[in-house]
Amino acid sequence: MKADSTTITARTSSGRTAAERAAWDRILDLVLAGRSKLDVLDGFDADGNPKLRAPKRDITTRMLMLHTAGFGYDFFNTNYLRLAQERGQPSVITCSKASLMTPLLFDPGDKWEYGSNIDWCGQVVESIRGKRLGEVMAERIFAPLGIEDLAFSLTPSMRERLATIHQREADGSLTPLPDMQLPPDPEVHMGGHGLHGSIGDYMKFIRMWLNDGAGQLGRVLSKETVETAVRNGLQAHQTVTMLPGVIPTISNDAEFFPGLKKSWSYTFMVNDEDAPTGRPAGALGWAGLPNLFYWIDRKNGVGGYWATQILPFADPTSFGGYMDFETAAYAAGEARVAA
């Protein structure tokens, strides 16, 4: 879910002064210092102990939003997985403070790796606003979008409609996992995941990006902020790469449009070349772990969302269906133009 990055995007727009940006990064330093030592993990010694050292540079909010700060996920990174298996490091799906207290996988700014960066952005927002992230989102994002059914904690009505997560088995069948749920009252409102909501509500969020930051009941972001946010923010040495599935029950190896150049904005993947589905260069997109996929094509005014509750991520059936869905959407658009 990218609603948290929308909250922080509004505060890191190009209209901020140098002093304001410096103050923002100072608050980030204080938040991070209070949560974790943030050493860099340089592998393990012969006895299996983590080899840690101080980072070469500080983390900035922009690094967090671009996934270049040094954080990862245990289901995409073998070193984090080893910390979980051998050191009891909690997974981010526990939505706990302890799950955020991971070492860095590399020096901030050295490269791109998808991870808990946006969860840290949520902590920065809470520090600034003095409120829980869910409250800030409700005020700054959900209200102007007309969303009332999106939250970190399930209401009784939402619980009645909660979809069950299923596991794809080797033979292609699906096994329900009714006990696989996020904490009902999470210790941390995780900026990178954890919201419960409906497809219709998320489409309102996608529509806001197509409409230059405007919602049906008010404006979330200025047009200028949106235009800045959707541009590539990576440097030449930072590359969006394949996500290796190191926990097979949680994720397969995953990559959108292998062979095509991709970059990262604030904070979506950008396909820098035209995609075979019809998605043009410069469009935005990303995904959620239970095979949730979306794209935002501001050039053509088109967006879409494919929602399942199936694991592992990058399930071939689910992902193939999504690619077919996106392709059909563009084919239908071309047919209307031709008519």
C-alpha positions in Angstrom: 0.0 0.0 0.0 1.5 3.3 -1.0 -0.7 5.7 1.0 2.1 6.4 3.5 4.5 7.4 0.8 1.8 9.8 -0.4 1.7 11.4 3.1 5.5 11.8 3.1 5.6 12.9 -0.6 3.5 16.0 0.3 6.2 17.0 2.8 9.3 16.4 0.6 8.1 18.2 -2.5 10.3 20.5 -4.4 8.6 23.5 -2.7 10.4 22.8 0.6 13.3 25.1 1.5 16.8 23.8 2.2 16.3 24.6 5.9 13.0 22.6 6.0 14.6 19.7 4.3 17.5 19.7 6.7 15.0 19.8 9.6 13.1 16.9 8.2 16.3 14.8 7.8 17.3 15.7 11.4 14.0 14.4 12.7 14.6 11.2 10.7 18.0 10.9 12.4 16.3 11.2 15.8 13.6 8.7 14.9 16.1 6.1 13.6 18.5 6.6 16.5 15.8 5.9 19.0 14.8 2.6 17.2 18.0 0.9 16.0 21.7 1.2 16.0 21.7 0.9 12.2 25.1 -0.7 11.6 25.8 -2.3 8.3 25.7 -6.1 8.1 28.9 -7.4 6.4 27.9 -11.0 6.5 28.7 -13.5 9.3 31.9 -14.8 10.9 33.0 -18.4 11.2 30.9 -18.8 14.3 27.8 -17.4 12.7 27.9 -14.1 14.5 26.8 -11.0 12.4 29.7 -8.8 11.3 28.6 -5.2 11.8 30.2 -1.8 11.1 29.2 1.8 11.0 27.6 3.1 7.8 29.7 5.4 5.5 26.9 8.0 5.3 23.6 9.0 6.8 20.1 8.0 5.7 17.8 10.6 4.2 14.1 10.5 3.7 14.6 10.4 -0.1 16.7 7.3 0.3 13.9 5.7 2.3 11.3 6.6 -0.4 13.6 5.3 -3.2 14.5 2.1 -1.4 18.2 2.9 -1.4 18.6 3.4 2.4 19.9 -0.2 3.0 16.9 -2.0 4.4 15.4 -5.2 2.9 12.9 -7.9 3.6 13.6 -11.4 5.0 11.6 -13.1 2.2 13.8 -11.4 -0.4 17.2 -11.4 1.3 19.2 -14.4 2.6 21.1 -12.4 5.2 17.9 -11.1 6.8 16.5 -14.6 6.6 19.5 -15.9 8.5 19.0 -13.3 11.2 15.4 -14.5 11.5 16.3 -18.2 11.6 19.4 -17.9 13.9 18.8 -14.7 15.8 15.1 -14.6 16.2 14.7 -11.4 14.2 10.9 -10.9 13.9 9.4 -10.5 10.4 7.8 -7.2 9.4 4.4 -9.0 9.1 4.4 -9.0 13.0 3.9 -5.2 12.7 6.2 -4.7 15.7 8.9 -2.2 16.6 11.3 -5.1 17.0 10.7 -6.1 13.3 12.1 -2.7 12.3 15.3 -3.1 14.3 17.4 -4.7 11.5 20.9 -3.8 10.4 21.5 -2.2 7.1 22.3 -4.6 4.2 24.6 -2.0 2.5 25.7 1.6 2.9 22.9 4.1 2.4 22.8 5.2 -1.2 24.9 2.4 -2.6 22.2 0.6 -4.4 18.5 -0.2 -4.7 16.8 -3.0 -2.7 13.1 -3.3 -1.9 12.5 -3.5 1.8 11.2 -1.9 5.0 12.1 1.6 4.0 8.4 2.8 3.7 7.7 1.4 7.2 10.4 3.7 8.4 8.8 6.6 6.5 5.7 5.9 8.5 7.7 6.4 11.7 9.0 9.7 10.4 5.4 10.8 9.7 4.3 9.9 13.2 7.2 11.7 14.7 6.3 14.9 12.8 2.6 14.8 13.3 2.4 13.4 16.8 -0.3 11.0 15.8 -0.5 7.4 14.7 0.0 6.8 11.0 -3.5 5.6 10.5 -4.9 8.8 11.8 -2.7 10.9 9.5 -3.7 8.8 6.5 -7.4 9.2 7.4 -7.1 12.9 7.6 -4.7 13.7 4.8 -5.5 10.9 2.3 -8.7 8.9 2.9 -11.0 11.9 3.7 -10.4 13.8 0.5 -10.6 10.6 -1.5 -13.9 9.7 0.0 -12.5 6.5 1.6 -14.1 5.3 4.8 -13.3 1.6 4.6 -9.5 1.4 4.8 -7.7 1.0 8.1 -4.9 -0.8 9.9 -7.4 -2.3 12.4 -10.5 -4.2 11.2 -13.9 -2.9 12.1 -16.6 -5.6 12.7 -18.0 -4.9 9.3 -14.6 -5.2 7.6 -13.9 -8.5 9.5 -17.1 -10.0 8.2 -15.9 -9.3 4.6 -12.3 -10.3 5.1 -10.9 -12.5 2.4 -9.0 -15.6 3.4 -5.4 -16.0 2.2 -4.7 -19.1 0.2 -1.5 -21.0 -0.5 -0.8 -22.2 -4.0 0.3 -25.8 -3.9 2.7 -27.6 -6.2 -0.2 -29.3 -8.1 -1.9 -25.9 -8.6 -4.5 -26.3 -6.0 -5.3 -23.7 -3.3 -5.2 -24.4 0.4 -7.0 -21.8 2.7 -4.8 -20.3 5.5 -7.5 -18.9 7.8 -5.0 -18.3 10.6 -2.7 -16.2 8.5 -3.7 -12.7 9.4 -2.0 -9.5 10.4 -2.2 -8.5 14.0 -5.7 -7.1 14.7 -4.3 -4.2 16.8 -0.8 -3.7 15.4 1.9 -2.2 17.6 3.2 -0.3 14.6 1.2 1.1 11.7 3.6 -0.1 9.0 3.9 2.4 6.2 4.8 -0.3 3.7 1.9 -2.8 4.4 -0.8 -3.6 6.8 -3.9 -1.7 5.6 -7.1 -3.6 5.1 -9.5 -2.3 2.5 -11.6 -2.9 -0.6 -10.7 -2.9 -4.3 -13.0 0.1 -4.9 -11.3 2.1 -2.2 -7.8 1.4 -3.6 -9.0 2.4 -7.0 -9.9 5.8 -5.5 -6.2 6.1 -4.5 -5.0 5.1 -8.1 -7.5 7.6 -9.6 -6.0 10.4 -7.4 -2.6 9.9 -9.1 -4.3 10.0 -12.5 -6.1 13.3 -11.5 -2.9 15.2 -10.6 -3.5 14.7 -6.8 -7.2 15.6 -6.6 -9.8 13.4 -4.9 -13.5 13.5 -5.2 -13.8 15.5 -1.9 -10.6 17.5 -1.9 -6.9 17.6 -2.9 -4.3 15.2 -1.5 -1.2 16.5 -3.4 -0.6 19.5 -5.6 -0.2 19.0 -9.3 3.5 20.1 -9.0 4.2 17.5 -6.2 2.6 14.7 -8.3 4.7 15.7 -11.3 7.9 15.6 -9.2 6.9 12.4 -7.4 6.4 10.3 -10.5 9.9 10.9 -12.0 12.8 8.6 -11.5 14.8 9.4 -8.5 17.6 6.8 -8.7 21.1 7.7 -9.6 23.0 5.9 -12.4 24.6 3.3 -10.1 21.2 2.3 -8.6 19.2 -0.3 -10.5 15.9 -1.9 -9.9 16.6 -5.6 -9.9 14.8 -9.0 -9.6 13.4 -9.9 -6.2 14.8 -13.3 -5.2 12.2 -15.4 -3.4 14.3 -16.9 -0.5 11.2 -18.2 1.4 9.4 -20.3 -1.2 6.1 -20.3 0.7 6.1 -16.5 0.8 7.5 -15.5 -2.6 8.9 -16.8 -5.9 11.6 -14.9 -7.7 9.8 -11.8 -9.0 10.4 -9.2 -11.7 8.2 -7.0 -13.8 9.0 -7.0 -17.5 12.4 -8.8 -17.4 14.9 -7.3 -19.9 13.2 -3.9 -19.8 14.9 -0.9 -18.1 13.1 0.1 -14.9 13.7 2.8 -12.3 12.0 4.1 -9.1 10.1 7.2 -8.3 8.6 8.6 -5.0 7.6 5.8 -4.6 6.6 3.5 -7.4 8.4 1.4 -10.0 8.7 3.2 -13.4 9.1 1.2 -16.6 11.5 3.3 -18.6 10.6 1.5 -21.9 7.3 0.5 -23.4 6.0 -2.7 -21.9 4.5 -5.6 -24.0 1.2 -5.2 -22.3 0.7 -1.8 -23.8 1.9 0.2 -20.8 3.9 3.1 -22.1 7.3 4.2 -20.9 7.1 6.4 -17.8 4.1 4.6 -16.3 4.0 3.6 -12.6 3.2 0.3 -10.9 4.0 -2.1 -8.1 2.5 -4.9 -6.0 1.5 -6.4 -2.7 2.7 -9.7 -1.3 -0.5 -11.8 -1.7 -0.4 -11.2 -5.5 -1.9 -7.7 -5.6 -0.8 -5.8 -8.7 -1.6 -2.3 -10.0 -0.4 0.2 -12.6 -0.9 3.9 -13.1 -0.6 5.3 -16.7 -0.8 9.1 -16.4 -0.1 9.5 -20.1 -3.3 7.7 -21.2 -5.3 8.3 -18.1 -5.6 4.6 -17.3 -5.0 2.6 -14.1 -5.9 -0.9 -13.0 -5.7 -3.2 -10.0 -5.6 -6.9 -9.8 -6.4 -8.2 -6.3 -6.0 -11.7 -4.9 -5.1 -13.2 -1.5 -2.8 -15.9 -2.7 0.7 -16.9 -1.7 3.5 -17.2 -2.7 4.1 -13.8 -4.4 4.6 -13.9 -8.1 2.3 -16.9 -8.4 2.5 -17.7 -12.1 -1.3 -18.1 -12.4 -2.1 -14.8 -10.6 0.7 -12.8 -12.3 -0.1 -14.2 -15.7 -3.8 -13.3 -15.2 -2.8 -9.8 -14.2 -0.6 -9.4 -17.3 -3.5 -10.6 -19.5 -5.9 -8.2 -17.7 -3.6 -5.2 -18.4 -3.0 -6.3 -22.0 -6.8 -6.6 -22.5 -7.3 -3.1 -21.0 -5.0 -1.5 -23.6 -6.4 -3.6 -26.4 -9.9 -2.4 -25.5 -8.7 1.2 -25.5 -7.1 0.9 -28.9 -10.3 -0.7 -30.2 -12.3 2.3 -29.0 -9.9 4.7 -30.6 -10.1 2.8 -33.9 -13.9 2.9 -33.8 
